[in-house]
Amino acid sequence: MMKYLIAIVSGTGEWDITVVDPKKSELSRIEETPEVTVAYEQDEMIELLRKVVADLNSMESYHREHSTESLVPHLIVVDELAAWKEMVSKTESAEIDGCLKQIALLGRELNFHLLVGIQQANARNISTEIREQFSERILLGNSELRDRKFLFPDIQDGDLKLDSQKFEGLVGKDDGSPERIVAPFIGMDLIKYINR
């Protein structure tokens, strides 16, 4: 799903894309270009988040003075957030949370969009303040009720229990209840497509 969303955005040629991949998995194979920055080493990932926050703050100041100009859209992708936070010290984990919180709280108005991939959705792995800023939430695969409730707080115990069907999940916006989805299988190599 994350590769698909990155492919859609990169295909427009209009976005600045930042990718953080702490597990050095598939997203780390995305090639860097002037529009795409990829980090998967510890010091590079934190430094990249700091840069995004600095860019966000600069954009906020600039936008105040030039509010009629359109803003370049930015996509900040953080894959395996929980795994990343387990790999670093408590101080670094707090800095990661602080950076993500700033991006989540200030970003939407300035055209900075945050895409976070996480295996276990809970307040230990991603703060409620960040989660509440997500305008769209996607949960794929069979999950525990507590995970569904974290992403979709208004969900009831018996609502939308997921089967074990492959590619099944829930999608919801902040203004409504989640709906069941079945994500399509995409047979092409999306990393090759992104790198084209």
N, C-alpha and C positions, 0 to 999 in steps of 0.2 A: 504494500500500500504506500509506504513512504517513497519507494523508488518511483512508483507511478506518479505520485504527486509532484516529485522533483522533476520528472520527465515532462509533465504538462507545463510547469512553470518555465523550465529551461528552454522548452521549444518556442516560447514567445520571443526570446532574445531581449526582453525588456526588464528582467529582474536581476538584482544582485543576490547571489545565493551563497550562504555560509553553511557548511556541513561539518558537524562534529561527530566523530565515530570512535568512541573509546575502545570498542572491542575489535577494531580494525577489521570489520567484516566487509560486506559488499559495498557499502557507501564509501569506504576508504579507497575504492578503485575508481571513483569519479575523478576525472582529470581536471586539474586546475586550469582556469582560463582567467582573463581579466574580470569576467562576471561571476566566476565560481571559485570559492576558497574552501579548501578541505583541510581539516586537522584531525590527527588521530594519535599524536604523541601527547603525553600529559601536559608538559609545559606549553606546547603549541595550542592546545585546546583552551586552556584557561586564558592565555594571552589573546586568542581569537575572540572569546566572549568579552573580554575587557575592551577590545577594539570595537566590537559591535555596540557596546554600551556608550563608548566615547562618540562613535558616529551618530548614535541616537540622540545624545545630548547636544551635539553640534547641530544636528538637523532641527531639533526643537528650537534652538536659538535662531537659526536661519529662517525657519518657517514663521516665527513670530513677526519678522520684518518683511517677509515676502510671502504672505499667506495666499496670494492668488496663483502662485506657481504650483504646477503639479509636482508631486514627489515621486522619485524613483521607488518602485516597490522592492522591498527586501524580504527574502525568505531565510529564516534562521532555523536550521534543522539540527536537533540534538537527538541522536539515536541512543538507546540503551542508557537513559539517564540514571536509573537505579544502579546499574553496574558501574558507571563512571563514579558515582558518589561513594561506592564501596572501595574504589581503587585509590582514593585520595584521603588526606588528613581531614579532621573535623573542620579546621580553619579553611581549607580549600573547598570542602563541601559547602560551608556557609557562604563562601564567595560565589560559588556556582549558583546557589539559590538566590543570592542577592542580585547577580547579573540577570538571571532569568526573570526574577520578579520585576526588575526595572523594564526589561523588554516587554513583558506581559502587560504591565500597567500603563506604560507610556507609548508603546509601539503602535497600536492600532491606528491612532489618529495620524501618526507620521508615516504610515504605510510600511511598518515593520511587522512581519507576521511570523509567529513562533509555531513550529511544528516539533512536537516532542514525542518520541517513541519510548514506551516504558512497558516492561513485562508485568509488573505488579503495581496496580494503581492504588496507592494509599498515601496518607499524609506524611509518612516517613520518607517516601521517595519523591513526592512532589507536593509542595505546600498547597493548602486550600486557597490561599490568595492567588496563586498562579492558576490553579485549576479553574477558579471562578472567572478568570479573564478569557478562557477559551470559548470562542463563539461557536465552535463546532467540536464535537467529541466523537471519536470512532473507537469502538471496542470490537476487536476481532477474536474469534475463537471462543471455546467454552470457558466460562469464568465463574468464579465464586460470586455469590450474591454481594458480599462486602465490596468486591471490586466494582461491580455494576453500580452499587449504591454510591461509591465514591465519585464515579464519573457522572452518574445520573441520580442525584440525591432524592428526587421525588419518586423514584421507582418503588413499587410495592413488592413485597416478598415473592408473590406468585407471578408478577408481571414479566413477560418477555424472557422466560427461561430459555436459554439457548440450548439447542441440541448439539450433538457433537459433529454435525455436518460440516465438512470442510468449507472454509471461506465464509461461514456465517458469522454475523456480528450485529452490533447495534450502532446506529448513528443518531446523533441528536444535536440540536442547537440549543443555545441558552434560553430560548423563548418557548420551549415546548418539550414534550416527552420524547424519549428515544423511540426509534422505529427499527424493526428488524430488517437487516439487509443480507444479501448474499453477494459477496464481492466476486466479480468475474475473474476467471483464470486468464492470465496474460502470458502467452507462450513465447514472446520475444524477450531477448536479453535487454532489459531496460537500461542497464549500465552502459552497454554499447550504444544504445540510442542516445543517452544523455551525452556521451563522449563524442558523438558524431561530429 
